[in-house]
Amino acid sequence: MRRVRLLSLVASALLLSGGVFAVADAAPAAPADQPLAVSDPGRAGRIATLTAALDRIKTAIAAGHPQWGAMDLRDIFAYQVDHLWTQGVDGFGTSVAVMEGWDLAGIQDTINQLDDTVGLPHTTVQTIYPNGPLPPQCPPGMVALHGYGSCDAWGGELRLDVEAVHLMAPYAKIVISATPSDSEVVGDTSSEVAMPEIVKGLEYISAHKLANTISISDGSSETDYSHGAAEIHAQDPGILAAAAAGIPVAVSTGDCGVTQNLSTATAQCQAPTPGPAIATWDDNPFTIALGGSRPQYTAPCPPCANPFPLDPIEGAGLSQIYQRPSYQDGVRSITGSRMRSIPDITMNSRHGTSQSAPMFAAVLAMATQLHGRNLGPVNEILYQDLARDPGRSGIVDVTTGNNNFRDIPGYSAGPGFDVASGWGTVDASRFVPAIAKAARHNRMADEAADQLADLRDTLSLTPSTRVTPTSLLSITSSGFLPGHPVKISIDGTVLTTITADTSGNIAYGFTPASKTIGAGQHTVSIDSMLLTQSKRFTVTQ
C-alpha cells in the first residue's frame, strides 16, 4: 500500500509558534514517491519579487482599483496569504490542475498581462488533453446546453479557475485539463454538465504525476442522473485514483443554495431541484467540498480584518448517495444524519463556489510546498487534527448566514462546525503550516488505494479460473458507466466490446475453443473509460 512519506528537512524547517513560522530554503514539492531537491536557490528572489508586488497591490487597492481580472486583490490580505509570500511560501515547485470541459486559447498571455499590472511573476500555464485532442466542433450534448454548459461557456470558468489559483499561489504551475463530453456516447444531460471525461482526467493526472493538488468547479445534482447511484458510483475510480496518489481534490458545492440546478436548465438556478439536494463529486468522501463565504474587507484593508458571513448561494446539505465518512463521526450530533455532510470548508464565492475550489486548491499547493510531498486527501486532517484547536490551526469560524433558496429552507451557520459552512474558512498564514505539519500522519491515500483495489476486484470468472477448451467461461463484473462501452480482451487481443447495462454491470460468455484460445495460462482484461480490471485463467489440455 502507498504511504505518505515526509522528508525530515522539510519537517525541521517548519516551526509553529502562535501562527508565526520560519521557513528554511524550501525544496520544491515533488509528485508522490519522488525525491525532493535539496534547496531552492531562488527563494530570496521570489520573496523580493512578491514583496515588491505587495507594495504595488496595496497602492492599487488604496486608489480604489482592487480588481485583478475577475478576482479581488484584497483576498491576498483577507486570507493572510501575504504573510506566507514574505516567508517564501508561494506555491513554488508545485502544480495545480484545474479540470475543464474545453480549452481557452491565449490564456497564458492573458495571465501574463494581468501579472504585469501589479508585478506578480509569470507562471507556466499548460493545457493537457487526457482524453485525446479536442474534436473539431463542440460535442452535440454540450451544444444543447446553450450558454449554461457549452464549450464557449467553459472559457469563462477556465479563466476564473486559473486566476483564482494564481492569485493565491503565484509561483505554482497551473495545468488545465480539457476533456469535453461525448467521447464515447451522448449521455444524459447530467453527463454533459458534469462529464465523466473530467474524472478520466483525474486518472490521467494521477498516473502521470502532473499535479500536486486539483480543483473541480463542476458537478450535477445527485438527484438528476438517469441511472441514479450506479452512474454516480461508476465515477468513484477516478476520484480514488487521485486520492491514492496523494492528490487532494477540491470540488465546488454549487450556487443555488440548498437546491441544485437541474441539468435541463439553460441558465444558473433557472430550474432548481424541488427540494434540498447536493451535487456530485463534492459528495464523495475522498474530495474536499468547498462552499462559499464572503470576506467583508473591513477597513483599513489591508490588513482587511473580516467577518466571513455565509454566501447564501452556496451549496450545503446532506448526500443521498454517500454515507457519513468516519472522519465526520465527531460531528454526527450536529449533522443529525448518517450521510455525508457538505461543505467541509468555504472560501470566497463572489463568483460562485467555482471560485472557492481553485482558491483552496492553491492554499493546499502552498501547504504541499512546505510538506515537501503530496498531502493526500486532507479531510481527516481537517476534522481530526486541525479542528482540535481551530484558532491555532488557522480555521476561521463562519457564524452568520444561511443558504435558504426561495421558499426552501436551508442550513444556517453558527459557532463551530455546522452543515452550512463546514468548519468555516481559513487564515492561510496559520492553516498552511498547520496542515503541512499534520500531513505526516495522513493515511487517507492508503484508504483510497484499498477501496480502489476493491473496485478493480469485482471481475468474476465462472465456473472457475480453470476450464477445458469446450467449457463455457462466463465473465461478469460491475461498477461501469451505464450505457458505455466495455472492451474485453484476452492476452491483449480484443475479444469483443459490449455495453454496460443500466446498473453498470456486464456479462459475457465464450468457450476457449471457439476463440482459438489454446491450452495454458491467459489473462482476461476489462477496459472502460474509468475502470480497468484483469484476471488470469487457465485452459487445460
N, C-alpha and C positions, 0 to 999 in steps of 0.2 A: 504493500500500500504506500501511496505517496505521503511523504512527511514534509512539513514546512520547517525549513532549517533557518537559523539566524546566525549571521556572521558576527563573531564576538567584537570585531572592530566597530560595527555599527552600534551594537548594544552599548559599548563603553562610551560612545560619542554622545549618548543621549542622557542628559541629567535633568530630571524634573525637580523643580523647586518653586512651588506657588505659581506654576504656569510659565515660569521663565526657564529657558533651556539653552544650553550651549551645544553647538554642533561642530565637531571636528570636520576636516575636509571630507565630506561625504562621498562615498563611491557611488557611481551610477547604479541605479537599480537594474537588475538583470531579470529576464524571464525565469520562471521557476526552474530549479535544478541546474542553473548555470552559474558559474563563479562570478564574483564581482571583481572589478578593477580595484586597485589598492587606494587610489586617491583621485581627486578631481582637481587638476591644476588650474581650472578656470573659475573656481569658486569666488575668489576675490573680485574678479572682473564681473561676474554675474551680480554680485552684491552692489558693486559700483553702478552698473547699468540700471538696476532696479531702484536703487536709492535716488538716482537722478530722475528716473521715470516717475517715482512717487512725488517728487517736487513738482514736476510738470502737471501731474494729475491733480494735485491739491490746488494748483493755480487755475486749472480748468474748472474745477468744482466751485472755487471761490468766485469765478467770473460767471457762474450760472450755466456752465456747459458740462453737466455730468454724463451726458450720453456718449457711449462708445459703441457704435453700431446699434444693436438692439439692447445692449447691456448698459448698466448704470455703474460708473466708476466708483460710486460711493460704496458699492458692495465690497470692495477691497478692504475698506475700513470697518464696515458694518460686521463683517465676519472675521475681523482681526487678521486678515491674510498679510497685511503689510508687515506685521511683526515677524512672520515666517520669512518673507522675502529678505529682510535685512539680516537674517541669520543664515542665508544661503539655502533655504528650503523653498524651492520654486518649481518642483517637478523635474528637475534636471535628471537625465538618464532614464526617464520613464516614458511610456507610450500609453495614450488613452484612445480607445476605439469608440467611435460613435456609429451606431447601427442605423442605416438609412435605406429607403426604398428606391433611391435614384441618386445620381451624382450631380455635381454643380460645377460647371466649367468656370475657371478663373478664381476659385475660392482661395488659392494660395495668394494671389495678387491682392484680393480683397482684404485679407487679414494683414498682409504686409502694409498696406496703405493705412489701415486703422492703427497698426503699431506705430507708424511714423508720426501720427498726430500727437502722441504722448510719450514717445521714446521707449515703448516696450520692445523687447527683442523679437526679431523674426524667428519663427519656429518652422519646422517641416510639417506640412500637411500633405499626407499621402492618401490616395484613393485606391482601394483594392476591390476586386470583384470575385468574391469567394465562390459564386455560382456560375462563373463564366462571364464573358463580355455582355454588356447591356444589349438588348435587342434593338434593331433599327428604329422601332417605334414603341411608344408606351404600351404595355400589355393591355388587352381589352378590359380585363377586370378592374384595372386601376383607372382607365379612362372613364369607366362607368361611374366612378366615384366623383367625377367632376372636380370642382375646386377643393373638395374636402380631403381627398386622398390620392389625387392624380400625381403623375410624375412631376409636373410643374409645381404642385403644392409642396412636394418634398424639398424643393430648393430653399424655401424659407425656413423649414425645420432644420435642414442641414446647416445653414449659416448660423442660426441661433445656437445649435449644439456646439459648433466649432468655436464661436465667440465665447460661449459660457466656459468651456474648458480653458481656453487660452487666457482669459482674464484672471482666472484663479491660479493657474499653474503655468506661467508664461514660457517656461523652458521645456515643458513636456511636449513630446512629439504627438501629433494627432493623426490617427488612422481612421479614414472614412471607409466603412464597409457598405458598399452599394449592392443591394440584392432585391430587384423587383420581383413581383409575384408572377404566377402563371408559368413558371419554368417547366412544370410537369402537367398540371391540369389547371383549368379555370375553376377555382374553388368557390365556396360560399363567400358572401361579402365580408365576413369576419376575416377570412384568409386573404382578402385583398387589402383590408385596412391594416391588419397585423399579419403579414405574410410569414409562413413557416420558413421561407428562404432567409429571413433575418436570423432565425435560430440556427439555420445551417451555417450562417456567417460566424456564429459563436463557436461552432465546432472547428471551423477552419482557422480562426484566430487562435484558438486554444492549441490546436495541433501544431501550428507553425510558430507559436510563441511570439505573436505580433503585438501584444498589448499586455499591460500590467493591470489596467482597470478598464471597464466597459460601461457605456451608457446607452440605454434604450429609452427613447422618448416616444413610445408607441404602445399599443395594446388594444384589445377589444373586449367588450363586456363578456364576463363568464356566461351570461345567460343567452348569448347571441350566436352560438356555434351550432350549425346544423346537426352535428354528430355529438354534441354535448361533451361530457367529461372525457370520452375516448379521444376526441380531437384535441382537447387541451393537453391531456397527459401524453399524447404522442409527441409533444414538443419538449417534454422533460429531458430527453437525451442531450439536447444542445445546451440547456442551462446547466445540467450536471457536468457536462464536459468542461465548461468554463470553470465551474466550482472546483472540480477535481484538479484542474490545472492551477488552482490557487488564485484565480482571477475574480475579484468581486465585481458583480454586475448590478448597477444602479438602474432602477426602472421607475418611470413616472407613473403616477396613480390615476391620472385623468383630470378633466377640467369641467365636470358637470356636477360638482358637489357630491352628494350621497348617491347619485344615479350615475349611469354611464350612457354615453351617446351610442345609439344603435348604429350598426354598420350601414343601414339603409339611409342614414342622414346624408344630406349634401352640404351641411354647414354645422359648425360646432354647436352642440347641445340643441340642435333642431328637432331631433327625435330621441328624447331620453327614454331610458327604461321606465316602466310604470311604477317601480319601487326601488328600494336600495339595491345596489349592485356594485361590484368592483371589477377591475379589469384583469386580463390575463398577463402573464409574465411577472408582474409585480406581486401576484398572489403566490408564486412559487416560494417555498421556504428557503431556497438557496439564492434568491435575489434579495437585494435590499430595496424596499419600497419607499420611494421619495414623494411625499406630499408637499404641500405648499404653505408657506407663511410669507409675510411681507415686512421687511425691515422698514422702520419709520424714518430713518435718517435724522434723528433728533439733533438739532443744532446745539453746539457747533459740530459741524460734520466736514472733515474729520475732527474728533475721533468717532462721531456717529454712534453715540450711546443709543441703545434701542430697547423698546419692547418689540416683540415679533408677534403681532396678532395673526391668528389663523386666516389664511386666504379662503373665503367662502366657496371658491370654485373648486378647491382641491378634492380629489377622490379620497375617501376614507370609509372603512367598513369592514365587513367580515366575509371571508371567502365561503362560497358554496361548494367548492371543489377540494381544497386542501385543508386537512386537519391542522389543529394547532400544533406547531412545532414545539419541541421540548424547551427551546430557549424562551418561549412565551409562557411557560407554565407559571413563572413567577408573577405574571400579570393577569392570570386567568380570572381572579376575583374582580378585576376591572373590566375585562372584555366580556365576561359572563358567557363565554362561548367555548365550544370545543374546536372551533375553526380558526384558521389563520387570520390575524388582525393586521390590517394595513392602514396607514403607512408605518414604517419603522422610525422615520425621522423626516424633517422638512428642510427645504431651502427656499430661496426667493422664487416665487411663481408669478411674478409680474406678467410674464408672457406664457403663463400656464406651467404646469408641472413638467412640460417639455424643457423648461429652463432649469428646474430643480435637479433633475437627474444628472445632466452633464456637469453642473456645478459641483455636485457631491462627488462624482467620479474624479474630478480634478483635485478635490480635497484628499481623496484616497490616494491619488497619484503622489501627492506630497508626503503622505504617510508611508507610501511604498519607498520613496526615496530615502527616508530615514531608516526604515526597517531593513532595506537592502535587498529584499526579495518580495515576491508577491505575498500579499497579506492573507489571501484566502477569503472566502465569504466572511464578512465582518459581523454578521448577525449575533452570533453567540458572544463575541467580544462586547458588542454594544449592550446587550441585555444582561449579561452575567458578570462583566468586569467593570466597564465604564459606568454603568448605572449605579454601582455601589457608592460612588462619590461623584455625582453629576457635575458639581461645580468645579472640582479639581480636574475632572476629565474633559472639560470644555463642552458639556451638554448645557444648552440654554433652554430653559423651560418656555413653552408656548402656553399661555394660560387663558387667553380670551379668544372668542370667536367660535363659529360653528360652520358646518358645511350643509345646512339645510338647502334644498333645491325646490324652489317654488313652494308647493304645499306639501312636500315630502320631508318629514323631519329627518335631520341628520345627526351628527355627533358633535358634541361640544368639547372644547379644550378646557383644561383645568390644571391645577397644580400636579406636577409629577406626570407619570405616564398616563396617556388616555388614547382611546381609539382614534380620535380626531387628528392628533398630531404625532402619535407615537411618543418618542422621548423629547420632542421639541425641535431644536435646531442646534447650531454649533458655534462656538468660539474657536475658530480654526487654530489659533495660536496655542491653545491647550489641547484641543481634540486631536490634532495631528500627532504630536509626540506621544499622547496617551495611547492612541490606537496602535501606533507603531511599536510601542513597548509591549502592549498586551498581545500582539500578534504572534509572539514567540510561542504562545501556548495554544494557538488556534488549531483545532482538529477538524474543522468543517470540510476541508479539502479531502481528508480521508473518508469522512462520512459520505460525501458526494461520490467518491470513487467506488465505494461499496455499493451504493444504490445504482450507479451506472452499470456496474458489473451484473447486478441482478436483472436489470432491463435487458442486457445482452444475453441473458441465460434462459430466456423463455422458449428458445428453439427446442422442439421435441421431435425425435425420430422414433417411429413405431413400426413394427413391434419391438425392435431393439436396434442398437447400433451395429449389430452383426446379422447379416442377411445373406441368403443364397441369391444367385443370379436371377431366379424367377420369382423371388418373394416380392410382394408389394411393400415398398418403403414409403411410409406416409410422413410428410413434413407438415408440422403445424407450428404456428408461432403467433405472437400478439405484440401490440404496442406500436403499430404503424399508423401513419396518417390515413384515415378512412378515405377511400376513393382514389388513393395514389398508387402508382406502380411500385411493385416489389420484384426485384430481379433475383432469380435462383440460379446459382452456378455450382458446378461440380469441378473441383480441381482447376478453377479459374476459367472454365469454359461455360458460357451462358447456356443454361438448360431451357429456361422459359422466363417470361415476365408475366406476372399475374397482378390483379388489383386487390388491395386490401378491402375487406368488407366494411360495413357501416360501423362496426365496433373496432376496426383496426386489426382484425385477425386475418390470417392467411392459412390455406390448406392446399396441399398438392401431393399427389402420389404417383409413383412410377416403379417399374421393375428395372433393376440394373441392366438386364439383358436387352430390354427394349431401347435403352440409351447407349448401348455398346460400352457399358462400364464394366471393365474386366475385374478379375479377382485381385484382392489387395486392399490396402487402406486408402481411403479417399476423404476429401473434405467438401462438405456442402456449405456454401456461403449464401447468406441472405443480405441483399443490399437495397437500401431505400434512401430517401432524402436525408433522414435523420438517424436511422437506426441500422446498424450493421451487426450481423451475427454469424457465427460459424460453428460447426461441429463435425467431428470425424466419425466415419463409419467404415465397416469392413465388409467387403463382399467375399464370401468363402468360395472355394473351388467347386 
